[in-house]
Amino acid sequence: MGELFENTSLKAPALQTLSGYYAKEEKLRLMLWSLNVPVMMMLAYYLFMVSNLITERQKTEIAVLRSRGRAGCRSSWAI
């Protein structure tokens, strides 16, 4: 480019712009993690509640299987 235009110069302050973006990226990453943590906690709580609901519904079936002599068998879920 120096051959075509001898008296010109090109300034691109990209390093300052990129360093500003990197600083903003760190803050944004922290903010996104602070939003993800409650979502993950709610998901874990939901899975815990659903698993408890499933086991509560199957307690009668488990009791019937135990009364029929399947108490010693580990696969009490096979009906």
Steps between C-alpha positions, in 0.01 A plus 500: 500500500800727558590473135167632378448777756827633635371781723225304677489314825248265650417499869290222646468521879370147518699401807330758718159396369572131552631553853176683581300208364703250703428694819129509416510129418622413851217699659243349266627148564463554876149638457397204284632253759303682768189441287583135430548399864135557605376325187714195576380501860136510386568217256656289776204574729255406223678169437502427873125569528416290193707207625324520837164509326586191297615305805190604698275373221682167486507435875183292484642287220820450695301401808302245296818351358655477847193329639521242222855408592710722275661687792837330455522570129685815395297555182173602663427738213446216252125447494 
